[in-house]
């Protein structure tokens, strides 16, 4: 989920959270930057889970996630490939 926050100086920041991953966040000064950072964070977290043998569930269905959105929030699909994009 991406939430746009207004800074005190009038600029915006985009905060990214992952509803199915506790305490995993990132941000960006622009929406494009926030989505880029989200992909980097997600592939890193999933790669770590795979390396440590941590089992994780598939993403929650959109029908469930959309009920959690606050006004102004966006739900964005971030698709990564931990084999291709994983850290070496």
N, C-alpha and C positions, 0 to 999 in steps of 0.2 A: 504494500500500500504506500502511496506517496501523498504526503500532506504538504501543502504550501504554507509556509509561515512568513509573516511579515516581520522584518527586523525593525528595530527602533529608528534606524536611519532611512526607512522607507523601502529598502531593498527586500528582495525575497530570498528565501532559502527553501530548498525542497528536502524534506526528511523522508527517508525510506525505511519502512519496517517490513518484516517478514512474518506474517501471521502464524505460520507453522513452525517458526524457529524462534525460541525464546531468546530475548536479549541480543538480537542481531539487528543492527541499524547501520545506516550510512546516510550520506547527504550530498548535496551538490548546490552550487550557486544557480544553476539552470536545470530545467527538467531533463534535458539531454545529458548533462553531466551526472545528475542523480541516477538516471537509468544505467549509464555506463558503470558508475560505482556499484550499483546494485548487482550487476552481472559479475563484477570482480569479487565482491563479498560473497555472493551465493556460490560461485564455483569454488572459492577457497574453503568455505564452510563444508560444502558437500564432499570435497576432496579429503578434508581432515576426517570427516565422519567415515568415509570409505577406508581410509588408511588405518583408522583405529577400530574398524569393525563395528561402528555404532550404527544400529538399525534406525532408519527414519522412515516415516510414512510418506506416501505420495501427497502432493499438495491438496489442500481442501478444495472442494468444488466451489465454483464462482457463486452458486446460489446461496451458499453459507456465508462466504466472505462479503458479499455485497450488503448483507444486513449489518455488518460491522462498520461500514463506511460512514464517516461524518460528512456533513456538507462541505464541499470543496475538495474532498479526498479523491484520489484516483486509484483504481485497481489496474495494475500493469503486469502483463505476463513477462517474466524474465526467464528466458530459455538458455540453458548452458549445457555444455558437454564436458563432464569431468575428465574424460579420457583425452579429448582433443585440447581442451582449455586448461587442464589441470596443471598444477605446479610440478616442475620436474626437479 
